[in-house]
Amino acid sequence: MYTYDDIAFRVIERDDLNALRLLHNDLSIWGNLLNIEFIDEKDQENWWENLYRKKNDKRYVICQKDTPNKIIGRLRIQNINWQHHNCEVGLDIISEFRGKGYGYKSYKMLLEFLFDHYNMNMLYLKVADFNPKAKKLYEKVGFKETGKLPDFFYRKGKYWDYIIMSITKFEYQNLK
Ligand SMILES: CC(C)(COP(=O)(O)OP(=O)(O)OC[C@H]1O[C@@H](n2cnc3c(N)ncnc32)[C@H](O)[C@@H]1OP(=O)(O)O)[C@@H](O)C(=O)NCCC(=O)NCCS
């Protein structure tokens, strides 16, 4: 378990699968995902069992340090490239815990882990341009808009741009 202030992230255990399935199927979460398939218990179980095979794709749960069994969100570190030391990141906070600073603190934790310990040199993420709340959070953490995939994302009856945001280790070190 990696801790930061009063929060932490840890590996996903079988007992977490139900909470993760409910989180995934929540409209406010999957509405922001490219893949809008709902998942059932079997899908969730298969996904979890396949996780260990994916060496460049890590998934964790976010929790409070003192109550690790209570999930407050999920965290992904994807497309890890060990030659160039970069990866894609993303996280979602369960609706009842939003607006309390957990998203911000979780990103601070993630940046510290990936830059100071995991030896990443650049992190990037993608956010749909119908999600300004999330974009504002990423800017607050230090990510900058560095590109976009125009009309990439179909939702709510139209195509939206998929905004690419990134932060380098140099930029991260100069935030401090
Ligand atoms: C986006 C998300 C991760 C933010 O997490 P959170 O815990 O609610 O955010 P925080 O409480 O840490 O707020 C951090 C910043 O986010 C932005 N923010 C959060 N809630 C906001 C709101 N309702 N309106 C506008 N900005 C908001 C603000 O910049 C805020 O900083 P501020 O409080 O100084 O203004 C969370 O709301 C979430 O999981 N949403 C649903 C799924 C999603 O959108 N995932 C991201 C897909 S790219």
The ligand as an ORCA input file, in Angstrom:
! r2SCAN-3c Opt
* xyz 0 1
  C     -13.120     14.428    -11.760
  C     -12.930     13.855    -10.352
  C     -11.804     12.817    -10.380
  C     -12.559     14.989     -9.394
  O     -12.374     14.455     -8.089
  P     -12.934     15.234     -6.805
  O     -12.503     14.486     -5.594
  O     -14.390     15.460     -6.974
  O     -12.163     16.643     -6.936
  P     -11.595     17.528     -5.747
  O     -12.625     17.645     -4.674
  O     -10.246     17.042     -5.363
  O     -11.453     18.936     -6.468
  C     -10.261     19.278     -7.121
  C     -10.510     20.280     -8.221
  O     -11.336     19.693     -9.232
  C     -12.173     20.708     -9.774
  N     -13.552     20.417     -9.369
  C     -13.968     19.410     -8.566
  N     -15.308     19.446     -8.444
  C     -15.723     20.472     -9.223
  C     -16.990     21.009     -9.565
  N     -18.130     20.489     -9.073
  N     -17.050     22.054    -10.418
  C     -15.921     22.584    -10.937
  N     -14.677     22.121    -10.637
  C     -14.595     21.081     -9.812
  C     -11.733     22.010     -9.149
  O     -10.660     22.539     -9.883
  C     -11.248     21.525     -7.808
  O     -10.373     22.424     -7.215
  P     -10.957     23.614     -6.267
  O     -11.726     22.914     -5.194
  O      -9.721     24.306     -5.776
  O     -11.820     24.455     -7.150
  C     -14.243     13.210     -9.815
  O     -15.242     14.215     -9.760
  C     -14.753     12.055    -10.643
  O     -14.308     10.922    -10.459
  N     -15.723     12.332    -11.534
  C     -16.428     11.329    -12.324
  C     -15.578     10.582    -13.326
  C     -14.642     11.476    -14.124
  O     -15.000     12.540    -14.613
  N     -13.415     10.978    -14.257
  C     -12.386     11.640    -15.021
  C     -12.444     11.190    -16.423
  S     -11.197     11.980    -17.432
*
